[in-house]
Amino acid sequence: MKFEVVKLNQFNGNKCGVYSVFVDNEQETLFERFIAGNKNSFKSEIKNILKRIKTINSITGARESYFKLDEGKPGDGICALFDMPDSNLRLYCIRYGNSLIILGGGGEKQKSVKAFQEVKKLKDENYLLREISARITKLIKEKEIAFSDDGTEISGELEF
């Protein structure tokens, strides 16, 4: 698979960089695909998620309290944007401290479901983001990808 990490320019605040990923030759990022796939069934949840991302981007940064951490392997940064108590929508992302997030995909996780692995769509989205995170980590170690001084931007080999 081929990936391209891109900055989401609609989130242009200075507290946290917001990125997503194109997979292969798709025309939508993982985040755009998530929005398109859920906007009709989960209109209020999508509005809430967009509002929270704007707050993270321009006011607070990516505080731990906004996320369900440890949704992947130890140290890979995979987390879920914290869902409200009555929400069933889950958005996976890679969190790099308070300064940068890479938005992936997600979907519905009903409250009766104990683990995301029980839902094929969630498992697929989560494991795809794990692969992206592993490749980014490798490129950071190889000094092919770097963070800006304030941590809100990444640059370098963003197509891999």
KEKE-3310 file (N, C-alpha, C; in steps of 0.2 Angstrom, whole numbers, plus 5000, padded with zeros to 4 digits):
npx = (5004:5002:5005:5000:5003:4994:4992:4977:4970:4958:4958:4966:4972:4984:4987:4988:4993:4984:4982:4979:4977:4980:4976:4984:4978:4967:4953:4949:4954:4958:4950:4941:4934:4929:4920:4911:4905:4898:4890:4877:4870:4875:4873:4873:4884:4895:4895:4899:4911:4919:4918:4925:4938:4941:4942:4953:4963:4964:4962:4965:4975:4980:4975:4977:4965:4955:4955:4954:4966:4979:4974:4980:4996:5008:5016:5013:5005:4991:4975:4958:4947:4939:4924:4907:4897:4884:4887:4890:4900:4916:4932:4947:4964:4981:4991:5003:5009:5003:5003:5001:4990:4985:4972:4962:4952:4936:4921:4905:4903:4894:4887:4885:4896:4911:4925:4934:4939:4929:4921:4921:4924:4929:4940:4947:4950:4957:4969:4974:4978:4988:4997:5001:5006:5017:5025:5028:5035:5046:5051:5054:5064:5074:5076:5069:5057:5052:5048:5042:5049:5040:5032:5020:5019:5024:5037:5045:5048:5033:5026:5024)
npy = (4994:5011:5027:5044:5057:5071:5089:5095:5108:5115:5116:5127:5132:5136:5128:5114:5104:5097:5082:5071:5055:5050:5035:5024:5027:5034:5046:5053:5058:5047:5053:5061:5051:5045:5055:5057:5044:5043:5054:5055:5045:5049:5062:5072:5068:5069:5083:5086:5080:5087:5100:5097:5094:5106:5114:5108:5110:5125:5130:5122:5112:5095:5087:5074:5070:5071:5060:5042:5032:5021:5012:5005:4996:4996:5012:5017:5027:5026:5031:5034:5047:5054:5048:5054:5050:5045:5043:5033:5033:5031:5038:5035:5040:5045:5051:5063:5069:5084:5092:5088:5078:5064:5061:5047:5034:5026:5022:5015:5010:5001:5002:4989:4982:4975:4976:4984:4975:4966:4971:4972:4983:4993:4986:4984:4998:5002:4994:4997:5011:5007:5002:5013:5021:5014:5014:5028:5030:5023:5030:5042:5038:5036:5048:5054:5060:5074:5084:5101:5114:5118:5107:5106:5104:5092:5087:5082:5065:5062:5054:5038)
npz = (5000:4997:5004:5008:5018:5023:5026:5034:5028:5032:5045:5052:5064:5077:5088:5087:5074:5061:5052:5039:5029:5012:5004:4993:4977:4980:4981:4992:5008:5023:5033:5027:5020:5031:5036:5025:5025:5037:5039:5036:5044:5057:5060:5071:5079:5070:5068:5081:5082:5073:5079:5090:5085:5079:5091:5097:5088:5087:5100:5112:5110:5108:5120:5132:5138:5129:5122:5119:5124:5119:5109:5100:5097:5110:5112:5099:5097:5093:5095:5100:5096:5109:5114:5117:5131:5126:5113:5098:5089:5082:5080:5074:5077:5075:5088:5092:5105:5112:5101:5087:5077:5067:5057:5055:5050:5055:5063:5067:5084:5094:5110:5116:5111:5116:5112:5099:5090:5088:5078:5061:5052:5061:5066:5054:5050:5062:5061:5049:5052:5062:5053:5046:5056:5060:5049:5048:5060:5057:5047:5054:5063:5053:5049:5039:5040:5049:5063:5066:5075:5085:5085:5078:5065:5051:5041:5026:5019:5015:5007:5006)
capx = (5000:5005:5001:5002:5001:4993:4989:4970:4970:4952:4960:4972:4974:4991:4989:4989:4993:4979:4983:4975:4981:4977:4978:4984:4976:4960:4952:4948:4958:4954:4946:4936:4930:4925:4915:4906:4902:4894:4887:4869:4867:4877:4874:4875:4890:4900:4896:4902:4918:4922:4919:4931:4944:4943:4944:4960:4967:4965:4962:4968:4979:4977:4975:4975:4958:4950:4956:4954:4973:4981:4970:4985:5001:5012:5020:5012:5001:4984:4970:4951:4944:4935:4917:4903:4894:4879:4889:4892:4904:4923:4937:4954:4970:4988:4992:5010:5009:4998:5004:5000:4986:4984:4966:4961:4945:4932:4914:4900:4904:4888:4889:4885:4902:4916:4931:4933:4940:4922:4917:4926:4925:4933:4946:4951:4952:4962:4975:4977:4982:4994:5003:5003:5010:5024:5029:5030:5040:5052:5054:5056:5070:5078:5077:5066:5052:5054:5043:5044:5051:5034:5029:5013:5020:5028:5039:5050:5045:5026:5023:5028)
capy = (5000:5018:5032:5051:5061:5078:5093:5097:5116:5118:5116:5131:5135:5136:5124:5107:5102:5091:5079:5064:5051:5047:5028:5022:5032:5036:5054:5056:5055:5043:5057:5063:5045:5044:5060:5055:5038:5043:5061:5054:5041:5051:5070:5076:5065:5072:5090:5086:5078:5093:5105:5095:5095:5114:5116:5105:5114:5132:5133:5118:5107:5088:5085:5067:5069:5071:5054:5035:5031:5014:5008:5001:4993:5001:5017:5018:5033:5025:5032:5036:5053:5052:5048:5056:5044:5043:5042:5027:5034:5031:5041:5033:5044:5045:5057:5065:5074:5089:5096:5085:5072:5062:5058:5041:5032:5024:5020:5014:5005:5001:5001:4982:4979:4977:4978:4986:4969:4963:4975:4971:4990:4996:4983:4986:5005:5003:4990:5002:5016:5005:5001:5019:5023:5010:5017:5035:5029:5020:5036:5047:5036:5036:5055:5055:5064:5078:5089:5108:5116:5119:5101:5106:5102:5087:5088:5077:5060:5061:5049:5031)
capz = (5000:4997:5009:5008:5024:5020:5031:5032:5028:5035:5052:5052:5070:5079:5094:5085:5067:5060:5046:5037:5024:5006:5003:4986:4973:4982:4980:4998:5014:5027:5037:5022:5019:5038:5037:5020:5026:5043:5040:5036:5050:5063:5059:5077:5081:5065:5070:5088:5081:5069:5084:5095:5081:5079:5098:5098:5083:5088:5107:5118:5108:5108:5127:5133:5140:5123:5118:5122:5123:5119:5105:5096:5101:5115:5109:5092:5097:5090:5100:5097:5098:5115:5112:5122:5134:5122:5106:5096:5083:5085:5075:5076:5075:5078:5092:5093:5110:5111:5095:5081:5076:5060:5058:5051:5049:5061:5062:5073:5089:5098:5117:5118:5109:5121:5109:5092:5086:5086:5072:5056:5050:5066:5066:5048:5051:5067:5059:5044:5055:5065:5048:5044:5062:5060:5043:5050:5065:5054:5043:5059:5065:5048:5048:5033:5042:5055:5066:5066:5082:5089:5085:5075:5057:5049:5034:5023:5015:5017:5003:5007)
cpx = (5004:5001:5004:4999:5000:4990:4982:4970:4964:4953:4966:4974:4981:4992:4990:4988:4988:4980:4979:4980:4977:4980:4978:4982:4969:4959:4951:4953:4954:4949:4940:4931:4926:4919:4909:4902:4897:4890:4879:4867:4869:4878:4877:4882:4896:4901:4900:4910:4922:4923:4925:4938:4946:4945:4952:4965:4968:4964:4966:4974:4976:4978:4973:4968:4953:4950:4956:4961:4973:4976:4974:4990:5005:5016:5018:5007:4993:4980:4963:4949:4938:4927:4912:4899:4888:4880:4891:4898:4911:4927:4944:4959:4976:4990:5000:5010:5003:4998:5002:4995:4985:4977:4965:4954:4942:4926:4910:4903:4899:4891:4889:4892:4907:4923:4930:4935:4934:4919:4922:4928:4930:4940:4951:4954:4958:4969:4978:4981:4988:4999:5005:5008:5017:5028:5032:5035:5046:5056:5057:5063:5076:5080:5074:5060:5054:5048:5046:5046:5045:5030:5022:5013:5025:5030:5044:5046:5038:5023:5027:5024)
cpy = (5006:5023:5039:5055:5069:5082:5095:5105:5119:5119:5120:5135:5133:5132:5117:5106:5096:5089:5073:5061:5049:5040:5026:5028:5035:5044:5057:5053:5051:5047:5059:5057:5044:5049:5058:5049:5038:5050:5060:5051:5045:5059:5073:5074:5068:5079:5090:5085:5084:5098:5103:5096:5102:5116:5114:5109:5121:5134:5129:5114:5100:5085:5078:5066:5069:5064:5047:5033:5023:5010:5004:4997:4998:5006:5019:5025:5033:5027:5034:5043:5052:5053:5050:5050:5041:5042:5035:5027:5035:5034:5039:5038:5042:5051:5058:5071:5078:5093:5094:5079:5071:5058:5052:5040:5029:5021:5019:5009:5005:4999:4994:4979:4981:4979:4979:4980:4965:4965:4975:4978:4993:4993:4984:4993:5006:5000:4994:5007:5013:5004:5008:5022:5020:5013:5024:5034:5027:5026:5042:5045:5036:5044:5057:5060:5067:5082:5096:5109:5116:5112:5101:5105:5096:5088:5082:5072:5058:5057:5043:5025)
cpz = (5000:5001:5007:5014:5021:5026:5029:5033:5031:5042:5052:5058:5072:5085:5092:5078:5066:5052:5045:5032:5018:5006:4996:4982:4974:4982:4986:5003:5018:5031:5033:5021:5025:5038:5032:5022:5032:5043:5040:5042:5057:5063:5065:5079:5077:5067:5077:5087:5078:5074:5088:5091:5080:5085:5099:5094:5085:5095:5112:5116:5109:5115:5127:5134:5135:5120:5122:5120:5122:5115:5100:5100:5105:5111:5102:5091:5094:5096:5096:5100:5103:5113:5118:5125:5130:5114:5104:5090:5086:5079:5078:5073:5078:5082:5094:5099:5109:5105:5088:5081:5069:5061:5053:5050:5055:5058:5068:5078:5094:5105:5119:5115:5114:5118:5102:5088:5084:5080:5067:5053:5054:5066:5060:5048:5056:5064:5053:5047:5059:5060:5046:5050:5062:5055:5045:5055:5062:5050:5048:5061:5060:5046:5041:5034:5048:5057:5066:5074:5087:5089:5081:5067:5057:5042:5032:5019:5017:5013:5004:5006)
residu = (MET:LYS:PHE:GLU:VAL:VAL:LYS:LEU:ASN:GLN:PHE:ASN:GLY:ASN:LYS:CYS:GLY:VAL:TYR:SER:VAL:PHE:VAL:ASP:ASN:GLU:GLN:GLU:THR:LEU:PHE:GLU:ARG:PHE:ILE:ALA:GLY:ASN:LYS:ASN:SER:PHE:LYS:SER:GLU:ILE:LYS:ASN:ILE:LEU:LYS:ARG:ILE:LYS:THR:ILE:ASN:SER:ILE:THR:GLY:ALA:ARG:GLU:SER:TYR:PHE:LYS:LEU:ASP:GLU:GLY:LYS:PRO:GLY:ASP:GLY:ILE:CYS:ALA:LEU:PHE:ASP:MET:PRO:ASP:SER:ASN:LEU:ARG:LEU:TYR:CYS:ILE:ARG:TYR:GLY:ASN:SER:LEU:ILE:ILE:LEU:GLY:GLY:GLY:GLY:GLU:LYS:GLN:LYS:SER:VAL:LYS:ALA:PHE:GLN:GLU:VAL:LYS:LYS:LEU:LYS:ASP:GLU:ASN:TYR:LEU:LEU:ARG:GLU:ILE:SER:ALA:ARG:ILE:THR:LYS:LEU:ILE:LYS:GLU:LYS:GLU:ILE:ALA:PHE:SER:ASP:ASP:GLY:THR:GLU:ILE:SER:GLY:GLU:LEU:GLU:PHE)
# end
